[in-house]
Amino acid sequence: MAAAVWAVQEPLDQRLFRCDYSDVAVLGKAVARGRHWWTAGLVIHAANGVVFGLVYDGLRRRTRTGPVRLAVALALVEHLALFPLVHVVDRVHPAGGEEGVPTLAGNRRAFAQATWRHALFGAVLGGLVTRRDR
């Protein structure tokens, strides 16, 4: 669910940050061309969200940190750890330069956008867990 919220809100943050970067486009256009890239990107993004959620749940059960705080912190750590891979994306992505896949290395707006997206993902994930546990 948190990954879906991320994906659906991307057009809004693209306008807010004035940056065409889309995680769904980066993922989807890496594996599909034509009209099916968005569906492919959403499925891959959701699968990544499930894997993250499983890791988060395992850690949540071993700590006293609140669910939202832990989820946001883990999402931001993931963001900081993985964002340097944009150099690889810039070099090898088959859709580099197309809509949703701008040059990312050194792109401060894209970095800020990704920071926002990870924080939102963590807040939604942690909020869902908090609500479920009530």
N, C-alpha and C positions, 0 to 999 in steps of 0.2 A: 504494500500500500504506500509506504513512504517513497519508494522509487517511482511509483505512478504519479504521486503528487509532484515530485521533482520534475518529471517529464512534462506533465500538463502545464506547469507554471513557467517552463522555459521561455515561451514567447513573451511573457511579461517581463522576465528579468533581462531578456535580450534588449528590450526597449529601455528599461531602467538603466542598465549598464552601458547602453549604446555599443553593444558587441554582439556579433552574429554567432558566437560560439554556442553549439548545441551538443551535449553529450550523446543524445539520441542519434543525431546526425553522424557524429564521429564513429559510433559503434555500428549503426545501421549501414552507412555508406561504405564501411570497410568490408561488408559481406554481401551487400545487395545493391543493385543499381536499379534505376527506374523507379516506379511508383511504390515498390515494396520496401524501400530502405527504412521508412519510419516504423513500420511494423517490426521489422527485424531488429532495429535499434531498441525499440521498447521492450521486446522479449529479452534481448541480451541484458539490457539495463535492469529489468525486473529480476532476472536470474542472479545478477551481481548483488542486487539488494537482498535476495534470499540468502545468499552465502554470507553477506555481511551480517544479516539478522541472526543467523545461526551462531556465528562467532560472538556477536554481541550477547546473545542469550547465555552462551557458555560462560562468558566473563561476568555477566550480571549476577549469575547464581553464586559467584565466588567473591563478591564484593558487597560492601554496604553503601557504595555510592548510589545516589538516586538514579532512577532509570533514564530520565531526560538528560541529566548532567553527564552520565556515562556515555550515552548514545551520541550526544553532540561531541564530546571529547574524542571518542573513537573515530567518528566520521571526519573530524578535522585532522586528526593524526593521519588517517588514511590519505586525505587530500594532500597534506604536506609531504607525505612519503611518496606518493605516486605522481604528483604534478610534474616533477622533473622528466617524466617519460614523454612529455610533450615534444621534446627534441626528436625523439624517434617518430612520433606521429607526424611531425612536420616533414621529416625526410621520406617516409615510406607510405603514408596514407594515400590510397588510390584516388581519393576525392579531395586532396589538399587544395585549398583555394576555392572550392565550391561553397555554395550556401551552407552555413552551419559548421564549416570546417576551415576557419581562418588559420593563419599562422598563429601559433599559440606561444612559442618560446618568446619571452620578453614582453608578452602582451599582458599588461597590468590589469586591463579591464577583464580579460578572460580569467586571470587569477582571482580577482575579486568576485567575479561571477561564480567560479567554482567554489570559493570559500562560502559564499552565501548558500549555494545549493547543498553543500555538505552539512552546513549548520541546520538548514531547513530539514533535510533528510533525517538528521539525528533527532531533532526536536519532534518530528512526526513519529518516528519509530519509538522513541522514549515515551511520548505521550500515549501512543497506542498500548504500550506495555503497562503503563500506569493505569490506564482506563480498564484494561483487561484484568488487572490484579485487584481491582476494587470489589 
